[in-house]
Amino acid sequence: MIDRFKLLYDWGADGVKNQIAEEYLGLNPNLTTEQIDLLYQTQGVDKEYLARYPKLTEEQFMRLFNDKDLNKDNLAQNPNLTTEQIDLLYQTEGVDKDYLARNPKLTEEQFMRLFNEGQNQNADLLFYL
């Protein structure tokens, strides 16, 4: 079976290879753990894409969460977050909670927390629930 990711990652001259890795491969929501790790270590890769789309291991999530250059809103947009990851981002100063409200995996408690916050402080938040 052809490893399409590896073929694309390794394809072409360095300039083309870097462009593909930097701009496109990170957009794939179906990356494997190994592919995410490889891209994370590739110079120039847009880590925002890695934060937004694929299923991240806890280690990968924390690596991105602790990355000082990454805006946490990118993690908040990831639809594959765990309950614990949603709670951590909710408590993080500066994270746009509108992104968390869009998450289909909110527990009832998380939904109600966002709902109550929307009623009391941020009515726009209700539109995203």
Z-matrix of the N, CA and C atoms (Angstrom, degrees):
N
C 1 1.452
C 2 1.530 1 108.91
N 3 1.293 2 116.74 1 138.10
C 4 1.457 3 122.68 2 -178.28
C 5 1.522 4 110.00 3 -76.61
N 6 1.318 5 116.27 4 133.30
C 7 1.460 6 121.33 5 173.48
C 8 1.524 7 106.80 6 -88.98
N 9 1.311 8 116.08 7 92.62
C 10 1.460 9 121.46 8 -174.81
C 11 1.522 10 111.86 9 -60.93
N 12 1.328 11 116.15 10 -41.50
C 13 1.463 12 119.91 11 179.58
C 14 1.522 13 110.58 12 -59.78
N 15 1.330 14 116.90 13 -49.87
C 16 1.468 15 121.00 14 -178.21
C 17 1.527 16 110.28 15 -62.16
N 18 1.307 17 116.83 16 -41.58
C 19 1.455 18 121.36 17 179.18
C 20 1.534 19 110.62 18 -59.66
N 21 1.329 20 116.97 19 -46.32
C 22 1.466 21 120.64 20 178.63
C 23 1.523 22 111.88 21 -69.37
N 24 1.332 23 116.91 22 -39.92
C 25 1.457 24 121.11 23 -179.28
C 26 1.526 25 110.87 24 -61.96
N 27 1.325 26 116.23 25 -40.67
C 28 1.461 27 121.34 26 -176.10
C 29 1.528 28 113.90 27 -89.60
N 30 1.307 29 118.18 28 -6.74
C 31 1.463 30 122.43 29 -172.16
C 32 1.518 31 112.75 30 -67.85
N 33 1.316 32 114.37 31 142.33
C 34 1.456 33 122.15 32 166.94
C 35 1.509 34 116.19 33 75.78
N 36 1.310 35 113.72 34 -177.98
C 37 1.458 36 122.06 35 177.75
C 38 1.523 37 109.07 36 -67.54
N 39 1.310 38 116.62 37 162.91
C 40 1.456 39 120.65 38 -176.12
C 41 1.524 40 112.81 39 -52.49
N 42 1.315 41 118.20 40 -44.10
C 43 1.460 42 120.67 41 -179.01
C 44 1.507 43 112.60 42 -59.76
N 45 1.330 44 117.04 43 -43.94
C 46 1.461 45 121.50 44 179.58
C 47 1.520 46 109.47 45 -71.12
N 48 1.328 47 116.82 46 -44.25
C 49 1.460 48 120.49 47 -179.43
C 50 1.526 49 110.03 48 -58.87
N 51 1.314 50 116.33 49 -46.17
C 52 1.454 51 119.17 50 -179.72
C 53 1.522 52 111.37 51 -62.97
N 54 1.325 53 116.92 52 -39.40
C 55 1.457 54 120.03 53 -179.72
C 56 1.527 55 110.92 54 -64.03
N 57 1.315 56 117.11 55 -42.58
C 58 1.464 57 120.74 56 179.22
C 59 1.521 58 110.06 57 -63.57
N 60 1.322 59 116.53 58 -48.00
C 61 1.463 60 120.02 59 -179.56
C 62 1.519 61 110.87 60 -64.49
N 63 1.330 62 116.83 61 -44.32
C 64 1.456 63 121.34 62 -175.29
C 65 1.518 64 113.07 63 -68.79
N 66 1.323 65 116.81 64 -39.90
C 67 1.455 66 119.59 65 -168.96
C 68 1.527 67 115.47 66 -105.23
N 69 1.315 68 117.84 67 -22.56
C 70 1.462 69 117.68 68 -169.93
C 71 1.524 70 115.71 69 -121.86
N 72 1.303 71 118.62 70 -44.09
C 73 1.460 72 120.09 71 -172.68
C 74 1.524 73 112.70 72 -63.05
N 75 1.316 74 117.56 73 -32.55
C 76 1.458 75 120.88 74 178.98
C 77 1.517 76 114.29 75 -68.43
N 78 1.324 77 117.33 76 -14.28
C 79 1.467 78 121.56 77 178.93
C 80 1.527 79 113.37 78 -77.32
N 81 1.308 80 116.79 79 -12.30
C 82 1.461 81 121.48 80 -175.88
C 83 1.533 82 110.01 81 -73.40
N 84 1.333 83 118.64 82 117.90
C 85 1.466 84 120.67 83 -179.42
C 86 1.530 85 113.27 84 -74.87
N 87 1.328 86 117.08 85 -6.58
C 88 1.461 87 121.13 86 -176.34
C 89 1.524 88 113.28 87 -107.44
N 90 1.315 89 117.53 88 23.05
C 91 1.458 90 120.16 89 -179.74
C 92 1.518 91 110.85 90 -63.48
N 93 1.318 92 115.11 91 145.37
C 94 1.460 93 119.91 92 175.42
C 95 1.528 94 109.00 93 -82.03
N 96 1.296 95 116.56 94 167.78
C 97 1.461 96 122.02 95 176.93
C 98 1.519 97 110.64 96 -55.93
N 99 1.317 98 116.75 97 -43.78
C 100 1.461 99 121.43 98 -179.18
C 101 1.524 100 111.44 99 -65.90
N 102 1.320 101 116.99 100 -40.45
C 103 1.466 102 120.87 101 179.42
C 104 1.530 103 110.78 102 -65.71
N 105 1.311 104 117.09 103 -40.53
C 106 1.466 105 120.89 104 177.51
C 107 1.526 106 109.61 105 -61.63
N 108 1.329 107 116.62 106 -45.54
C 109 1.467 108 120.49 107 179.34
C 110 1.520 109 111.49 108 -61.54
N 111 1.319 110 117.31 109 -42.27
C 112 1.464 111 121.45 110 179.40
C 113 1.526 112 110.53 111 -63.19
N 114 1.310 113 116.69 112 -47.18
C 115 1.463 114 119.98 113 -179.91
C 116 1.527 115 111.60 114 -65.58
N 117 1.320 116 117.49 115 -38.74
C 118 1.461 117 120.88 116 179.64
C 119 1.527 118 110.92 117 -58.88
N 120 1.328 119 116.42 118 -34.73
C 121 1.460 120 121.50 119 -178.43
C 122 1.528 121 112.58 120 -86.23
N 123 1.323 122 117.66 121 -7.49
C 124 1.460 123 121.37 122 -177.85
C 125 1.521 124 109.45 123 -82.72
N 126 1.297 125 116.31 124 122.20
C 127 1.458 126 121.16 125 -178.75
C 128 1.522 127 110.77 126 -59.77
N 129 1.320 128 116.27 127 132.59
C 130 1.451 129 121.72 128 176.55
C 131 1.520 130 115.49 129 91.10
N 132 1.331 131 117.74 130 -8.51
C 133 1.466 132 120.02 131 179.95
C 134 1.522 133 108.86 132 -67.18
N 135 1.317 134 116.05 133 136.96
C 136 1.454 135 121.59 134 179.34
C 137 1.535 136 108.08 135 -76.09
N 138 1.306 137 116.53 136 103.04
C 139 1.463 138 121.55 137 -177.69
C 140 1.523 139 112.03 138 -68.71
N 141 1.331 140 116.20 139 -17.62
C 142 1.459 141 118.80 140 176.04
C 143 1.527 142 110.39 141 -60.26
N 144 1.320 143 116.56 142 -40.82
C 145 1.463 144 120.09 143 178.21
C 146 1.519 145 111.24 144 -63.95
N 147 1.328 146 116.27 145 -42.36
C 148 1.461 147 119.55 146 179.69
C 149 1.526 148 111.03 147 -63.55
N 150 1.313 149 117.30 148 -32.18
C 151 1.458 150 121.12 149 -179.55
C 152 1.524 151 112.04 150 -75.80
N 153 1.318 152 117.24 151 -31.03
C 154 1.468 153 121.27 152 -171.93
C 155 1.515 154 115.48 153 -83.19
N 156 1.314 155 118.28 154 -32.76
C 157 1.458 156 118.48 155 -163.89
C 158 1.534 157 117.69 156 -112.77
N 159 1.316 158 119.22 157 -54.13
C 160 1.466 159 116.67 158 -169.29
C 161 1.518 160 113.91 159 -79.08
N 162 1.328 161 114.03 160 168.25
C 163 1.456 162 120.39 161 171.82
C 164 1.521 163 107.27 162 -75.34
N 165 1.307 164 115.92 163 119.95
C 166 1.456 165 121.53 164 -177.49
C 167 1.518 166 110.22 165 -101.93
N 168 1.325 167 115.69 166 142.93
C 169 1.455 168 118.55 167 170.48
C 170 1.519 169 107.44 168 -70.29
N 171 1.304 170 117.10 169 166.93
C 172 1.465 171 120.09 170 177.80
C 173 1.524 172 110.64 171 -60.44
N 174 1.317 173 116.29 172 -40.29
C 175 1.468 174 120.62 173 178.32
C 176 1.532 175 111.12 174 -62.98
N 177 1.306 176 117.65 175 -44.43
C 178 1.467 177 121.18 176 179.45
C 179 1.527 178 110.75 177 -64.75
N 180 1.335 179 115.82 178 -42.56
C 181 1.459 180 119.32 179 177.65
C 182 1.522 181 110.64 180 -58.45
N 183 1.329 182 116.96 181 -47.79
C 184 1.463 183 120.59 182 -177.70
C 185 1.530 184 111.36 183 -66.81
N 186 1.309 185 117.29 184 -35.70
C 187 1.468 186 120.72 185 176.75
C 188 1.530 187 109.71 186 -61.03
N 189 1.315 188 116.46 187 -45.35
C 190 1.467 189 120.22 188 178.55
C 191 1.533 190 111.04 189 -70.85
N 192 1.321 191 117.11 190 -39.25
C 193 1.465 192 121.31 191 179.38
C 194 1.530 193 110.72 192 -60.33
N 195 1.312 194 116.52 193 -38.49
C 196 1.466 195 121.33 194 -178.28
C 197 1.522 196 113.65 195 -87.22
N 198 1.321 197 117.54 196 -2.59
C 199 1.461 198 121.62 197 178.97
C 200 1.527 199 108.16 198 -73.26
N 201 1.314 200 116.47 199 112.73
C 202 1.471 201 121.87 200 -175.40
C 203 1.536 202 112.74 201 -63.74
N 204 1.315 203 117.29 202 -23.36
C 205 1.464 204 120.97 203 -177.91
C 206 1.528 205 113.27 204 -87.43
N 207 1.322 206 117.24 205 -7.13
C 208 1.464 207 120.63 206 -176.01
C 209 1.525 208 110.38 207 -99.43
N 210 1.315 209 116.47 208 127.78
C 211 1.454 210 121.64 209 174.35
C 212 1.531 211 107.76 210 -71.33
N 213 1.318 212 117.65 211 125.21
C 214 1.470 213 122.92 212 -176.75
C 215 1.531 214 112.38 213 -62.86
N 216 1.338 215 117.39 214 -19.92
C 217 1.463 216 119.23 215 176.95
C 218 1.525 217 111.51 216 -59.90
N 219 1.329 218 116.58 217 -27.90
C 220 1.462 219 119.57 218 177.71
C 221 1.524 220 110.80 219 -65.48
N 222 1.308 221 117.90 220 -39.11
C 223 1.463 222 120.44 221 175.70
C 224 1.526 223 110.73 222 -68.12
N 225 1.327 224 116.66 223 -38.88
C 226 1.467 225 120.38 224 -178.98
C 227 1.527 226 111.83 225 -62.74
N 228 1.322 227 118.05 226 -22.38
C 229 1.465 228 122.04 227 179.77
C 230 1.529 229 113.03 228 -82.29
N 231 1.316 230 117.84 229 -10.02
C 232 1.456 231 121.59 230 -176.56
C 233 1.532 232 110.10 231 -72.62
N 234 1.334 233 118.71 232 120.26
C 235 1.464 234 120.99 233 -178.21
C 236 1.529 235 113.44 234 -76.72
N 237 1.318 236 117.53 235 -1.15
C 238 1.463 237 121.11 236 -177.00
C 239 1.525 238 113.10 237 -104.93
N 240 1.311 239 117.92 238 17.85
C 241 1.460 240 121.00 239 -178.26
C 242 1.521 241 111.39 240 -67.68
N 243 1.317 242 115.02 241 148.54
C 244 1.463 243 120.02 242 173.83
C 245 1.523 244 108.96 243 -83.68
N 246 1.309 245 116.73 244 168.26
C 247 1.458 246 121.92 245 177.20
C 248 1.522 247 110.61 246 -56.55
N 249 1.324 248 116.87 247 -43.59
C 250 1.456 249 121.59 248 -178.87
C 251 1.532 250 111.70 249 -66.01
N 252 1.319 251 116.65 250 -38.82
C 253 1.458 252 120.69 251 179.28
C 254 1.528 253 110.86 252 -67.14
N 255 1.324 254 116.88 253 -39.14
C 256 1.465 255 121.06 254 176.16
C 257 1.524 256 109.55 255 -61.51
N 258 1.340 257 116.63 256 -45.48
C 259 1.465 258 120.29 257 179.44
C 260 1.526 259 111.45 258 -61.64
N 261 1.318 260 117.33 259 -42.18
C 262 1.463 261 121.01 260 179.79
C 263 1.530 262 110.79 261 -62.74
N 264 1.309 263 116.94 262 -44.88
C 265 1.460 264 120.35 263 179.33
C 266 1.531 265 111.37 264 -67.36
N 267 1.317 266 116.71 265 -36.21
C 268 1.465 267 120.71 266 178.53
C 269 1.535 268 110.42 267 -59.77
N 270 1.311 269 116.00 268 -37.42
C 271 1.460 270 121.46 269 -177.78
C 272 1.526 271 113.31 270 -84.17
N 273 1.308 272 117.41 271 -6.28
C 274 1.463 273 121.71 272 -176.62
C 275 1.520 274 110.12 273 -86.06
N 276 1.298 275 114.94 274 124.16
C 277 1.467 276 120.78 275 -179.33
C 278 1.527 277 110.67 276 -61.47
N 279 1.312 278 115.23 277 135.59
C 280 1.457 279 120.94 278 175.75
C 281 1.515 280 115.23 279 92.04
N 282 1.326 281 118.70 280 -10.56
C 283 1.473 282 120.41 281 179.20
C 284 1.523 283 108.74 282 -75.33
N 285 1.319 284 116.24 283 130.95
C 286 1.457 285 122.20 284 178.21
C 287 1.529 286 108.33 285 -73.76
N 288 1.300 287 116.21 286 109.57
C 289 1.464 288 121.32 287 -175.34
C 290 1.524 289 112.93 288 -69.93
N 291 1.323 290 116.72 289 -14.88
C 292 1.468 291 119.44 290 174.89
C 293 1.526 292 110.09 291 -58.15
N 294 1.332 293 116.61 292 -37.98
C 295 1.469 294 120.18 293 178.86
C 296 1.523 295 111.04 294 -65.32
N 297 1.317 296 116.44 295 -40.55
C 298 1.468 297 119.34 296 179.00
C 299 1.523 298 110.96 297 -66.82
N 300 1.326 299 116.92 298 -36.49
C 301 1.463 300 120.47 299 -178.73
C 302 1.522 301 112.16 300 -63.66
N 303 1.313 302 117.29 301 -24.38
C 304 1.468 303 121.62 302 179.91
C 305 1.523 304 112.62 303 -79.11
N 306 1.317 305 116.74 304 -10.40
C 307 1.461 306 120.25 305 -173.71
C 308 1.535 307 110.16 306 -69.66
N 309 1.329 308 117.38 307 127.01
C 310 1.465 309 120.34 308 -178.16
C 311 1.527 310 114.23 309 -72.79
N 312 1.336 311 117.17 310 -9.81
C 313 1.460 312 120.27 311 -175.12
C 314 1.529 313 113.74 312 -102.08
N 315 1.326 314 117.74 313 19.09
C 316 1.456 315 119.88 314 179.53
C 317 1.524 316 110.47 315 -62.73
N 318 1.317 317 115.51 316 135.93
C 319 1.461 318 119.18 317 172.28
C 320 1.529 319 107.70 318 -73.90
N 321 1.321 320 116.70 319 169.34
C 322 1.462 321 119.58 320 177.38
C 323 1.525 322 110.10 321 -61.34
N 324 1.324 323 116.77 322 -39.85
C 325 1.464 324 120.72 323 179.60
C 326 1.535 325 110.84 324 -63.09
N 327 1.319 326 117.18 325 -44.31
C 328 1.462 327 120.89 326 179.19
C 329 1.527 328 110.82 327 -65.01
N 330 1.327 329 115.70 328 -42.51
C 331 1.461 330 119.67 329 177.93
C 332 1.526 331 110.42 330 -58.86
N 333 1.323 332 116.68 331 -47.60
C 334 1.461 333 120.69 332 -177.70
C 335 1.530 334 111.38 333 -66.35
N 336 1.312 335 117.91 334 -35.90
C 337 1.465 336 121.25 335 177.30
C 338 1.538 337 109.55 336 -61.53
N 339 1.320 338 115.86 337 -46.80
C 340 1.465 339 120.18 338 178.97
C 341 1.530 340 111.47 339 -68.07
N 342 1.328 341 116.05 340 -39.28
C 343 1.465 342 120.60 341 178.57
C 344 1.522 343 110.53 342 -60.98
N 345 1.331 344 116.98 343 -47.28
C 346 1.462 345 121.28 344 -179.68
C 347 1.518 346 111.38 345 -65.15
N 348 1.316 347 116.93 346 -39.51
C 349 1.459 348 120.03 347 176.49
C 350 1.526 349 109.96 348 -63.59
N 351 1.322 350 116.85 349 -39.02
C 352 1.453 351 120.82 350 178.27
C 353 1.520 352 112.26 351 -64.03
N 354 1.312 353 116.38 352 -39.15
C 355 1.470 354 119.97 353 179.10
C 356 1.524 355 111.34 354 -69.24
N 357 1.309 356 117.13 355 -35.00
C 358 1.457 357 120.75 356 -172.17
C 359 1.523 358 114.62 357 -94.91
N 360 1.348 359 117.77 358 -32.14
C 361 1.454 360 118.83 359 -170.00
C 362 1.530 361 114.41 360 -131.09
N 363 1.313 362 117.38 361 -32.47
C 364 1.455 363 120.10 362 -168.68
C 365 1.529 364 109.45 363 -142.21
N 366 1.320 365 116.50 364 82.64
C 367 1.470 366 120.49 365 -175.56
C 368 1.523 367 112.53 366 -58.65
N 369 1.329 368 117.70 367 -30.42
C 370 1.463 369 120.07 368 178.93
C 371 1.520 370 111.91 369 -60.56
N 372 1.315 371 116.74 370 -28.13
C 373 1.460 372 121.38 371 -179.29
C 374 1.533 373 111.08 372 -59.43
N 375 1.316 374 116.44 373 -33.98
C 376 1.475 375 121.08 374 -178.72
C 377 1.526 376 111.79 375 -62.79
N 378 1.321 377 117.81 376 -30.85
C 379 1.457 378 120.26 377 -178.72
C 380 1.526 379 111.73 378 -66.98
N 381 1.335 380 117.03 379 -23.66
C 382 1.461 381 120.47 380 -177.04
C 383 1.521 382 112.76 381 -91.38
N 384 1.310 383 116.33 382 -13.21
C 385 1.454 384 119.08 383 176.97
C 386 1.509 385 109.44 384 -77.14
